[in-house]
Amino acid sequence: MFNRLTRSRDALVADLPGLTRDRHYGEGRVGERPFLVIDTGGFEPVAKEGIMHQMALQTKQAVAEADIVVFLVDGRQGLTPHDKTITDFLRKSGRPVMLVVNKSEGMRYTAVVADFYELGLGEPYSISSAHGDGVADLVEEALDLAFAQRPDDPEELEKIEHGIKLALVGRPNVGKSTLINTLLGEERVIAFDMPGTTRDSIEIPFEREGKQYTLIDTAGIRRRGKVFEAIEKFSVVKTLQSISEANVVVLMLDAQQDISEQDAHIAGFVLETGRALVIAVNKWDGLRTDERDEIKIDIDRKLDFLSFAKMHFISALKSQGIAPLMKSVEAAYAAAMCNLSTPKLTRALIEAVEKQEPRRKGSIRPKLRYAHQGGMNPPVIVIHGNALDAVGEPYKRYLEKHFRDTFQLVGTPLRIELRTGKNPFAKTQSK
């Protein structure tokens, strides 16, 4: 239903109960009328502990935020005691409720809705979210009811600022959800001491010191051999998609565990996609001085290929080190989206060549003539010249460092492309 309303595949779908766990926001539109949809986890209002209790808290918060609640029931399963328990909660919430009977394709209206009149929530709506039957009419009525309840100008929803898209990634249970809750000042996502709590990638609009962000809480990525559940495999795919779509990635490491191959694997994927990066070493407050020294050495050794990224030592739970971390996020975003002029790039290229020329390859010495920007997020610098096929990787790394230092490109990968001009004498020489 969420995916149909938002015309996306943002929510995981599988024939398993309890798949959605956090509140999940999405944008929809009917004609000229925009709206926000909040998807919630399976609701157990009476759950007192564990993950089901955390999911219930998320659902209750979503109901409190909503203008209209769509109570989705299963037309093929019929009325259940669970439906009655949820109805009692919704009635006490004071929110307008639309009772919607799903999975009604191929069934007569009177037969599919008959049982649900007992809930006392008015005339049930009959739909099929999988096939789209009745969904458009349902949304129209929901919007009419919503704006009747709160007659705001619909154009207020028209412009939704996304700001910097910031994805938090890392192994399971490193504290990603805790950091998001700390930034937001509320229990927005489930932070539970059990690996794999977050299964979907949750996007959350967020403002900090007048700046707009979209925070993306992602599922923890395990080693391939440990990904058993089909759902967890879907979650890994969603996480990798979130990295690709983000502007900046915060790679979270657990200071109280050794840096693993999986940490390096996640970091490698971030680098491969070209996303700007900040490293957050979490749970720093619980370490002795000698342990801190050891973890710094371990990170430098195993993640040396991330030397372009700023590293921060934080405690998400105790809100320590968060302000400097967010400043580095802004700096990384600015570096990734920088606009470098051709004259400045060419001057920097000439300076680099004057300091150190590329090595000859046989009798040929490459000639680097000028440079221009070929893209951003990550910045791509295109260098033109002659015989550039002879330029080796060490010299390309030298150029990358020179450009990075010259333009203060901290926190973003940098791509160097070499393009050789055609030799006008090539045909003559071949004859």
C-alpha positions as CSV (number, residue, x, y, z in Angstrom):
1,M,0.0,0.0,0.0
2,F,2.8,2.4,0.9
3,N,4.6,1.7,-2.3
4,R,1.5,2.2,-4.4
5,L,0.7,5.6,-2.7
6,T,4.2,6.9,-3.1
7,R,4.7,5.3,-6.5
8,S,8.0,3.8,-5.3
9,R,9.6,0.6,-4.0
10,D,10.9,2.3,-0.9
11,A,9.2,-0.2,1.5
12,L,10.3,-3.8,1.7
13,V,7.6,-6.2,0.6
14,A,7.5,-9.9,1.4
15,D,5.0,-12.4,2.7
16,L,6.2,-12.3,6.3
17,P,4.7,-10.6,9.3
18,G,6.6,-7.9,11.2
19,L,8.6,-6.8,8.2
20,T,8.3,-3.1,8.7
21,R,9.6,-2.0,12.1
22,D,10.1,1.8,12.1
23,R,8.0,4.7,10.9
24,H,8.7,5.2,7.2
25,Y,7.8,8.5,5.4
26,G,7.1,8.9,1.7
27,E,5.6,11.6,-0.6
28,G,2.5,11.0,-2.7
29,R,0.4,13.1,-5.1
30,V,-3.1,12.9,-6.5
31,G,-3.5,15.4,-9.3
32,E,-2.3,18.7,-7.8
33,R,-2.6,17.5,-4.2
34,P,0.6,16.4,-2.5
35,F,0.5,14.4,0.7
36,L,2.8,12.6,3.1
37,V,2.3,8.9,3.9
38,I,3.6,7.2,7.1
39,D,4.1,3.5,6.9
40,T,4.2,1.7,10.3
41,G,5.1,-1.7,11.6
42,G,2.7,-4.5,12.6
43,F,0.9,-3.1,15.6
44,E,0.7,-5.0,18.9
45,P,-0.8,-2.3,21.2
46,V,-0.6,-4.5,24.3
47,A,3.1,-5.5,23.9
48,K,5.0,-4.6,27.1
49,E,8.6,-5.5,26.2
50,G,11.0,-6.5,23.4
51,I,11.0,-5.5,19.8
52,M,7.2,-5.6,19.5
53,H,6.9,-3.0,22.2
54,Q,9.3,-0.8,20.4
55,M,7.4,-1.2,17.2
56,A,4.1,-0.3,19.0
57,L,5.7,2.9,20.3
58,Q,6.6,3.8,16.8
59,T,3.1,3.2,15.5
60,K,1.6,5.2,18.4
61,Q,3.9,8.1,17.5
62,A,2.8,7.9,13.8
63,V,-0.9,8.0,14.8
64,A,-0.2,11.1,16.9
65,E,1.5,12.8,14.0
66,A,-1.2,11.9,11.4
67,D,-4.2,13.9,10.2
68,I,-5.9,10.8,9.0
69,V,-5.4,7.2,10.0
70,V,-6.0,4.4,7.5
71,F,-6.7,1.2,9.4
72,L,-5.8,-1.6,7.0
73,V,-7.4,-5.0,7.7
74,D,-7.2,-8.3,5.8
75,G,-10.3,-9.1,3.8
76,R,-9.3,-12.7,3.2
77,Q,-8.5,-13.4,6.8
78,G,-11.6,-11.7,8.2
79,L,-12.1,-10.0,11.5
80,T,-9.7,-11.0,14.2
81,P,-9.4,-10.3,18.0
82,H,-6.2,-8.3,17.1
83,D,-8.3,-6.0,14.9
84,K,-10.6,-5.3,17.8
85,T,-7.7,-4.4,20.1
86,I,-6.3,-2.0,17.5
87,T,-9.8,-0.4,17.1
88,D,-10.0,0.3,20.8
89,F,-6.6,2.1,20.7
90,L,-7.6,4.1,17.6
91,R,-10.9,5.2,19.1
92,K,-9.1,6.5,22.2
93,S,-6.5,8.4,20.0
94,G,-9.1,10.9,18.8
95,R,-7.8,10.7,15.2
96,P,-10.2,10.4,12.2
97,V,-10.0,6.7,11.1
98,M,-10.8,5.2,7.7
99,L,-11.4,1.4,7.9
100,V,-10.0,-0.1,4.8
101,V,-10.4,-3.8,3.9
102,N,-7.5,-4.9,1.7
103,K,-7.0,-8.0,-0.5
104,S,-10.6,-7.8,-1.8
105,E,-9.9,-8.5,-5.4
106,G,-12.3,-11.0,-6.9
107,M,-14.7,-10.8,-3.9
108,R,-18.2,-9.3,-3.6
109,Y,-18.2,-6.1,-1.5
110,T,-21.0,-7.2,0.8
111,A,-19.1,-10.5,1.6
112,V,-15.7,-9.0,2.1
113,V,-16.8,-6.1,4.5
114,A,-19.6,-7.7,6.4
115,D,-17.6,-8.8,9.4
116,F,-15.9,-5.4,9.9
117,Y,-19.1,-3.4,10.6
118,E,-18.7,-4.9,14.1
119,L,-15.8,-2.6,14.7
120,G,-18.0,0.4,14.7
121,L,-15.7,2.6,12.5
122,G,-18.3,3.4,9.9
123,E,-18.6,2.3,6.3
124,P,-15.6,0.1,5.4
125,Y,-13.7,0.8,2.2
126,S,-12.8,-2.2,0.0
127,I,-9.5,-2.1,-2.0
128,S,-6.7,-4.2,-3.4
129,S,-3.4,-2.5,-2.8
130,A,-1.6,-5.1,-4.9
131,H,-3.8,-4.5,-7.9
132,G,-4.7,-0.8,-7.2
133,D,-8.4,-1.4,-7.1
134,G,-10.2,1.4,-5.2
135,V,-7.0,3.0,-4.1
136,A,-7.3,6.3,-6.0
137,D,-10.9,6.9,-4.7
138,L,-9.7,6.1,-1.2
139,V,-6.9,8.6,-1.3
140,E,-9.2,11.3,-2.7
141,E,-11.6,10.8,0.2
142,A,-8.8,10.7,2.7
143,L,-7.5,14.0,1.5
144,D,-10.9,15.6,1.5
145,L,-11.3,14.5,5.1
146,A,-7.8,15.6,6.1
147,F,-8.2,19.1,4.7
148,A,-11.7,19.4,6.2
149,Q,-10.1,18.6,9.6
150,R,-7.2,21.0,9.0
151,P,-7.9,23.5,6.3
152,D,-4.3,24.5,5.6
153,D,-3.2,25.6,2.1
154,P,-2.2,22.4,0.3
155,E,0.6,24.4,-1.3
156,E,2.4,24.4,2.0
157,L,3.2,20.7,1.3
158,E,4.3,21.5,-2.3
159,K,7.9,22.4,-1.5
160,I,9.6,19.8,0.7
161,E,13.2,20.6,1.4
162,H,15.5,17.5,1.4
163,G,18.8,19.3,2.1
164,I,21.9,17.1,2.4
165,K,21.0,13.4,2.1
166,L,23.0,11.7,4.9
167,A,23.2,7.9,5.1
168,L,24.4,6.2,8.2
169,V,26.0,2.9,7.5
170,G,27.9,0.2,9.4
171,R,27.8,-3.3,10.9
172,P,24.7,-4.3,12.9
173,N,24.4,-2.8,16.4
174,V,27.1,-0.1,16.0
175,G,24.6,2.6,17.1
176,K,23.2,4.1,13.8
177,S,19.7,4.4,15.1
178,T,20.9,5.7,18.5
179,L,22.8,8.5,16.7
180,I,19.7,9.4,14.6
181,N,17.5,9.6,17.8
182,T,20.2,11.7,19.5
183,L,20.2,14.1,16.5
184,L,16.4,14.4,16.4
185,G,15.9,14.5,20.2
186,E,13.2,11.8,20.0
187,E,12.8,8.0,19.7
188,R,12.3,8.3,15.9
189,V,13.7,4.9,15.0
190,I,14.0,1.7,17.1
191,A,17.3,1.5,18.9
192,F,17.3,-2.0,20.5
193,D,20.2,-4.1,21.7
194,M,19.7,-6.7,19.1
195,P,21.5,-6.9,15.7
196,G,19.3,-6.5,12.7
197,T,16.7,-4.3,14.4
198,T,16.6,-1.9,11.4
199,R,15.5,-3.9,8.3
200,D,14.6,-1.1,5.9
201,S,16.3,2.2,5.0
202,I,14.3,4.9,6.8
203,E,14.4,8.5,5.4
204,I,13.8,11.3,8.0
205,P,13.6,15.0,7.2
206,F,15.6,16.9,9.8
207,E,16.7,20.5,10.5
208,R,19.8,21.4,12.6
209,E,21.0,25.0,13.1
210,G,18.9,26.2,10.2
211,K,20.2,23.6,7.8
212,Q,18.0,21.0,6.1
213,Y,19.0,17.3,6.1
214,T,17.4,14.0,5.1
215,L,18.8,11.3,7.5
216,I,18.8,7.8,6.2
217,D,19.0,5.0,8.8
218,T,20.1,1.8,7.1
219,A,20.2,-1.9,8.0
220,G,23.5,-3.2,9.4
221,I,25.5,-5.1,6.8
222,R,26.8,-8.5,7.8
223,R,29.4,-10.7,6.0
224,R,27.8,-12.5,3.1
225,G,28.1,-15.9,4.9
226,K,26.0,-14.6,7.8
227,V,23.1,-13.2,5.7
228,F,20.6,-16.0,6.2
229,E,17.1,-14.5,6.1
230,A,15.7,-13.5,2.8
231,I,14.5,-10.2,4.4
232,E,18.1,-9.4,5.5
233,K,19.3,-9.9,2.0
234,F,16.7,-7.4,0.8
235,S,17.9,-5.0,3.6
236,V,21.5,-5.2,2.3
237,V,20.3,-4.3,-1.2
238,K,18.3,-1.3,0.3
239,T,21.4,-0.2,2.2
240,L,23.6,-0.3,-0.9
241,Q,21.0,1.7,-2.8
242,S,20.8,4.3,0.1
243,I,24.6,4.7,-0.1
244,S,24.4,5.3,-3.9
245,E,21.6,7.9,-3.5
246,A,23.1,9.8,-0.5
247,N,25.2,13.0,-0.8
248,V,27.3,12.1,2.3
249,V,27.8,8.8,4.2
250,V,28.7,8.5,7.8
251,L,30.5,5.2,8.3
252,M,30.0,4.2,11.9
253,L,32.5,1.9,13.6
254,D,32.3,0.3,17.1
255,A,35.2,1.4,19.2
256,Q,34.7,-1.6,21.5
257,Q,35.1,-4.1,18.7
258,D,38.1,-4.7,16.3
259,I,37.9,-3.2,12.9
260,S,36.7,-6.1,10.7
261,E,36.8,-7.1,7.1
262,Q,33.2,-6.2,6.9
263,D,33.9,-2.6,8.0
264,A,36.5,-2.4,5.2
265,H,34.0,-3.9,2.7
266,I,31.4,-1.3,3.5
267,A,34.0,1.5,3.3
268,G,35.1,0.1,-0.1
269,F,31.6,0.3,-1.5
270,V,31.2,3.9,-0.3
271,L,34.5,4.7,-2.0
272,E,33.5,2.9,-5.2
273,T,30.2,4.8,-5.4
274,G,32.1,8.1,-5.0
275,R,30.1,9.4,-2.0
276,A,31.5,11.9,0.4
277,L,32.4,10.3,3.7
278,V,32.8,11.0,7.4
279,I,33.9,8.3,9.8
280,A,32.3,8.2,13.3
281,V,33.9,5.9,15.8
282,N,31.1,5.3,18.3
283,K,31.1,4.1,22.0
284,W,34.3,6.0,22.6
285,D,33.4,7.0,26.1
286,G,33.8,3.5,27.5
287,L,37.5,3.0,26.6
288,R,40.7,3.5,28.5
289,T,43.5,5.6,27.1
290,D,45.6,2.5,26.0
291,E,42.5,1.0,24.3
292,R,41.9,4.2,22.4
293,D,45.5,4.3,21.2
294,E,45.1,0.7,19.9
295,I,41.9,1.4,18.1
296,K,43.4,4.4,16.3
297,I,46.3,2.3,15.1
298,D,44.0,-0.4,14.0
299,I,41.8,2.0,12.0
300,D,44.9,3.7,10.4
301,R,46.2,0.3,9.3
302,K,43.0,-1.3,8.0
303,L,41.2,1.7,6.6
304,D,44.3,3.6,5.2
305,F,42.5,4.1,1.9
306,L,40.0,6.4,3.6
307,S,42.7,9.0,4.5
308,F,40.7,11.7,2.7
309,A,37.8,11.4,5.2
310,K,37.6,13.2,8.6
311,M,37.4,10.9,11.6
312,H,35.4,11.7,14.8
313,F,35.3,9.8,18.1
314,I,31.8,10.0,19.5
315,S,29.2,8.6,21.9
316,A,25.8,8.6,20.2
317,L,24.2,7.6,23.5
318,K,25.7,10.4,25.5
319,S,25.6,13.0,22.7
320,Q,29.4,13.5,22.8
321,G,31.2,14.7,19.7
322,I,28.1,15.3,17.6
323,A,28.6,19.0,16.7
324,P,32.1,18.5,15.2
325,L,30.8,15.4,13.3
326,M,28.0,17.4,11.7
327,K,30.5,20.2,10.7
328,S,32.5,17.6,8.9
329,V,29.4,16.4,7.2
330,E,28.8,19.9,5.9
331,A,32.4,20.3,4.8
332,A,32.3,16.9,3.0
333,Y,29.1,17.9,1.2
334,A,30.6,21.3,0.1
335,A,33.7,19.5,-1.2
336,A,31.7,16.9,-3.1
337,M,29.5,19.6,-4.7
338,C,32.3,22.1,-5.4
339,N,32.4,24.0,-8.7
340,L,36.0,24.4,-9.9
341,S,36.8,26.8,-12.8
342,T,38.9,25.7,-15.7
343,P,41.5,28.5,-15.3
344,K,42.0,27.6,-11.6
345,L,42.3,23.9,-12.4
346,T,44.7,24.5,-15.2
347,R,46.9,26.7,-13.0
348,A,46.9,24.0,-10.3
349,L,47.9,21.4,-13.0
350,I,50.8,23.6,-14.2
351,E,52.0,24.0,-10.6
352,A,51.9,20.3,-10.1
353,V,53.9,19.5,-13.3
354,E,56.5,22.2,-12.4
355,K,57.0,20.6,-9.0
356,Q,57.2,17.1,-10.5
357,E,57.0,16.0,-14.1
358,P,55.6,12.6,-15.1
359,R,58.2,10.0,-15.8
360,R,59.2,9.1,-19.3
361,K,58.0,5.9,-20.8
362,G,60.8,4.9,-23.1
363,S,61.4,7.9,-25.3
364,I,58.0,9.5,-24.6
365,R,57.3,12.0,-21.8
366,P,53.5,12.7,-21.3
367,K,52.5,16.3,-21.8
368,L,49.7,17.6,-19.5
369,R,48.2,20.7,-21.0
370,Y,45.0,21.8,-19.3
371,A,42.3,20.6,-16.9
372,H,38.5,21.1,-16.4
373,Q,35.8,19.8,-14.2
374,G,33.9,16.8,-15.6
375,G,31.4,16.2,-12.8
376,M,30.6,16.5,-9.1
377,N,29.6,14.2,-6.2
378,P,32.3,13.1,-6.5
379,P,34.4,15.9,-8.2
380,V,35.9,14.6,-11.5
381,I,38.9,16.5,-12.9
382,V,39.6,15.8,-16.6
383,I,43.1,16.4,-17.8
384,H,43.9,16.8,-21.5
385,G,47.3,16.4,-23.1
386,N,49.5,14.2,-25.3
387,A,50.7,10.6,-24.6
388,L,48.7,10.5,-21.3
389,D,48.4,6.7,-21.7
390,A,52.0,6.6,-20.3
391,V,51.0,8.3,-17.0
392,G,51.2,5.7,-14.2
393,E,49.0,5.3,-11.2
394,P,51.6,6.8,-8.7
395,Y,51.6,10.0,-10.7
396,K,47.8,10.1,-10.8
397,R,47.8,9.7,-7.0
398,Y,50.3,12.6,-6.8
399,L,47.9,14.8,-8.9
400,E,45.0,13.8,-6.8
401,K,46.8,14.8,-3.6
402,H,47.9,18.1,-5.2
403,F,44.3,19.0,-6.3
404,R,42.9,18.0,-3.0
405,D,45.4,20.1,-1.1
406,T,45.0,23.1,-3.4
407,F,41.2,23.2,-3.3
408,Q,40.8,21.8,0.3
409,L,38.7,18.9,-0.9
410,V,38.3,17.1,2.5
411,G,35.8,14.3,2.9
412,T,35.2,13.5,-0.7
413,P,36.8,11.0,-3.2
414,L,38.3,12.7,-6.2
415,R,38.4,11.2,-9.7
416,I,41.2,12.0,-12.2
417,E,40.5,11.3,-15.9
418,L,43.2,11.5,-18.5
419,R,42.3,12.2,-22.1
420,T,44.9,12.2,-24.9
421,G,44.5,14.3,-27.9
422,K,44.8,12.7,-31.4
423,N,48.3,12.7,-32.9
424,P,47.9,14.5,-36.3
425,F,51.1,12.8,-37.6
426,A,50.0,9.2,-36.6
427,K,48.9,8.2,-40.1
428,T,52.0,9.8,-41.7
429,Q,54.3,7.9,-39.3
430,S,52.6,4.6,-40.0
431,K,53.3,5.0,-43.7
